Structures are given as structure tokens and as C-alpha cells.
């Protein structure tokens, strides 16, 4: 079984606006790129994957992909679900028997987390966020075995989508996959647990981690 990772990237400019109260635009861009590098480094080191594709039209995508031996697929979709579906079709034509969608804002994942998601995977495997609301990873064999419904609250809709395709989704919960960075509290959690990651180093070197600490 050859499973390829799909990592959508819409660009760092203007991203993570929900963090605007605590981060400047330049800091948010730096954070996004640091998290993308952490995720790409993990995917590139995961032996269970047959390849890694960065689904993006952003000008920074080629350099990021080259840095980690990934490919770029210039998707043309208007939303995340469409981008993942297009990239899935692309890798299927390349011979992939399955796909693993991973977002770019789960910087704490390690190859062992990827292995845990794929070990025992057959048709559809879903990994929710820590609150069982969003979908923070999704494996599909074959590619596009079910309809993607990403909207920030897609975990239960994805279970239903798989069921409509005649598939009982397998659910895997991993702490590192559960923590995506959209809110200030999630950013604080990554700053506290991110030692040894590019994201943790960025937050420390930029002074953001210290700034997030409560005043004594």
C-alpha cells in the first residue's frame, strides 16, 4: 500500500487572523512557516508514506517543498475540501493507493504519530482535534473514498460522509494531532510543549513565548 501525505498550504500572508490580538502580521507569517516546516519534516521522516505533496498555489510553496523533498501540486480549488480532493486525484494518477491529509498547523506531530494513524488503516481513518470537533488528519484508501467536508467542525460530518460511502470510519486520537493552532490558548499550549521543534524555537527566539506568559 502506497499512501501519500497531502499538506494544503494557502500561504502565510494574512493567515491565522484569530491570533491578531497577540501576534503582529509578521509574527503570524513566521509562525505559519515554522509550523509548516515542522509538519513537513515529520512527514518527510515517516517511513510509512510513499510521498509528500504540498497542495498550493502560493509562491513560497516550491522552496518549502524543495527543503523537505516534497512535491508541489498547484490545486485550483476554492476551498480546502476541493484542494484535498484535487490533490487526491493527482496522487492517484501517480500510483498512490491511499492518501493522508494533514494540516499545516499541527507542529507537535512526530513520525510515531503518523505511524499510529496508518497502522491498522484500511479504508477511512479520521483523527479529530482535542475537542472532537475538527478533523486534524484523514486517511483514505483509495484516494477520495469519501467526500471531504472541511469547515472547522468536520469530524462528525466526515464520519457520516464515510458512512454514506458504505465505510465505517476508524477513529484514532493522538495528543499531538489533536493540538492545532487557531486560538491563543492553543498557541500557549504549543509554546509550553514545543521544545525541540522549529515552532517552539521561533516562539522563544521571537519573544512571543515569554510574552504569552501570565504576569506574576
C-alpha positions in Angstrom: 0.0 0.0 0.0 1.5 3.4 -1.1 0.0 6.2 1.0 0.9 9.8 0.1 0.6 12.7 2.5 -1.3 15.7 1.3 -0.5 19.0 3.0 -2.6 22.0 1.8 -0.9 25.4 2.1 -2.8 28.6 1.2 0.2 30.8 2.2 1.5 32.6 5.2 0.5 36.2 4.3 -2.7 37.1 6.2 -3.0 33.7 7.9 -4.1 33.0 11.4 -6.2 36.2 11.9 -7.7 34.8 15.1 -4.3 35.4 16.7 -4.1 39.0 15.6 -4.8 40.1 19.2 -1.5 38.8 20.4 0.6 38.5 17.2 1.6 41.0 14.5 1.1 40.1 10.9 4.8 39.4 10.5 4.8 37.2 13.6 1.8 35.3 12.3 3.6 34.7 9.0 6.7 33.5 10.8 4.6 31.2 12.9 2.8 29.6 9.9 6.1 28.9 8.1 7.7 27.4 11.3 4.7 25.1 11.8 4.7 24.1 8.1 8.4 23.2 8.4 7.7 21.1 11.5 4.9 19.2 9.7 6.9 18.8 6.5 9.9 17.5 8.5 7.8 14.9 10.2 6.1 13.7 7.0 9.4 13.5 5.2 10.7 11.3 8.0 7.7 9.0 8.2 8.6 5.6 6.7 5.0 4.6 6.1 4.5 7.3 3.5 5.2 6.9 -0.2 5.5 10.6 -0.8 4.5 14.1 0.4 2.6 16.6 -1.7 2.2 20.3 -0.9 -1.1 21.3 -2.4 -0.6 25.0 -3.0 -0.5 27.9 -5.5 1.5 30.1 -3.1 4.8 31.5 -4.3 6.6 30.1 -1.2 5.5 26.5 -1.8 8.3 25.5 -4.1 11.0 26.5 -1.7 9.3 24.8 1.2 8.8 21.6 -0.8 12.4 21.6 -2.0 13.6 21.9 1.6 12.0 18.7 2.6 11.9 16.7 -0.6 8.2 17.1 -1.2 6.3 17.8 -4.4 4.1 20.8 -5.2 0.6 20.3 -6.8 -0.9 23.7 -7.8 -4.5 23.0 -6.9 -7.2 25.2 -8.4 -10.0 24.7 -5.8 -11.8 27.5 -4.0 -11.8 25.7 -0.6 -9.9 23.2 1.5 -12.2 20.2 0.6 -11.7 20.8 -3.1 -8.0 21.2 -2.7 -7.7 17.9 -0.9 -9.9 16.2 -3.4 -7.9 17.6 -6.4 -4.6 16.6 -4.8 -6.0 13.1 -4.1 -6.8 12.7 -7.7 -3.3 13.8 -8.6 -1.5 11.3 -6.4 -3.9 8.5 -7.5 -2.7 9.1 -11.1 0.8 8.8 -9.7 0.0 5.4 -8.4 -0.9 6.1 -4.8 -3.3 3.6 -3.2 -4.3 6.0 -0.5 -3.8 9.5 1.0 -3.3 11.1 4.4 -4.5 14.6 4.7 -2.5 16.6 7.3 -3.0 20.3 8.1 0.0 22.6 8.4 -0.8 23.8 12.0 -0.1 20.6 14.0 3.6 21.3 14.7 4.0 18.8 17.5 3.4 15.6 15.4 6.2 13.1 15.1 6.7 10.1 12.8 5.4 7.9 15.5 2.1 9.8 15.4 1.8 9.2 11.6 2.7 5.6 12.1 -0.1 5.2 14.7 -2.7 6.7 12.4 -1.7 4.4 9.5 -1.1 1.2 11.5 -4.3 -0.7 11.0 -5.8 1.7 8.4 -7.9 0.1 5.8 -10.5 2.4 4.2 -11.1 5.7 6.2 -9.2 6.7 9.3 -10.1 10.0 11.0 -8.1 11.9 13.6 -10.1 14.6 15.5 -8.9 17.7 17.3 -8.8 17.6 21.1 -12.5 18.6 21.3 -13.7 16.0 18.7 -14.9 18.9 16.6 -12.5 19.4 13.7 -10.6 16.8 11.6 -6.9 17.1 12.1 -5.9 14.1 9.8 -7.8 11.9 7.5 -6.5 8.8 5.7 -8.4 7.5 2.7 -7.9 4.3 0.7 -8.4 4.6 -2.2 -7.9 8.3 -2.6 -11.3 10.2 -2.4 -13.0 7.1 -0.9 -15.4 9.6 0.8 -16.4 13.2 0.4 -14.4 15.8 2.3 -16.4 18.4 4.2 -13.8 20.6 5.9 -15.3 23.6 7.7 -13.7 23.7 11.1 -16.4 21.4 12.5 -15.9 18.4 10.2 -15.2 15.4 12.4 -18.7 14.1 12.8 -19.7 15.1 9.3 -16.8 13.2 8.0 -17.9 10.1 9.9 -21.3 10.5 8.3 -19.7 11.1 4.9 -17.8 7.8 5.1 -20.9 6.0 6.2 -22.7 7.3 3.1 -19.9 5.8 1.1 -20.5 2.5 2.8 -17.5 2.8 5.1 -17.3 2.7 8.9 -14.6 5.2 9.7 -11.8 4.2 12.0 -11.1 6.9 14.6 -7.6 7.4 16.1 -6.9 10.0 18.8 -3.3 11.3 19.2 -2.4 14.2 21.5 0.0 15.8 19.0 -2.5 15.6 16.2 -5.2 17.0 18.5 -3.5 20.3 19.0 -3.8 22.6 16.1 -3.1 26.3 16.5 -6.0 28.6 15.9 -6.5 30.2 19.3 -4.4 32.0 21.9 -4.8 29.1 24.3 -3.6 26.6 21.7 -0.7 28.8 20.9 0.2 28.9 24.6 0.0 25.1 24.7 2.4 24.7 21.8 4.8 27.3 23.3 4.8 25.2 26.5 5.2 21.8 24.8 7.2 22.7 21.7 10.7 22.2 22.9 12.8 20.8 20.1 10.5 21.9 17.3 11.0 24.8 14.8 7.8 26.3 16.1 9.0 26.2 19.7 12.3 27.8 18.7 10.5 30.5 16.7 8.2 31.3 19.6 11.1 31.5 22.0 13.5 33.5 19.8 10.9 36.0 18.8 9.9 36.7 22.4 6.4 35.5 21.8 6.6 32.6 24.2 7.7 35.0 27.0 5.0 37.5 26.1 2.3 34.8 26.4 3.3 34.0 30.0 1.0 35.4 32.6 2.2 38.4 34.6 3.4 37.4 38.0 
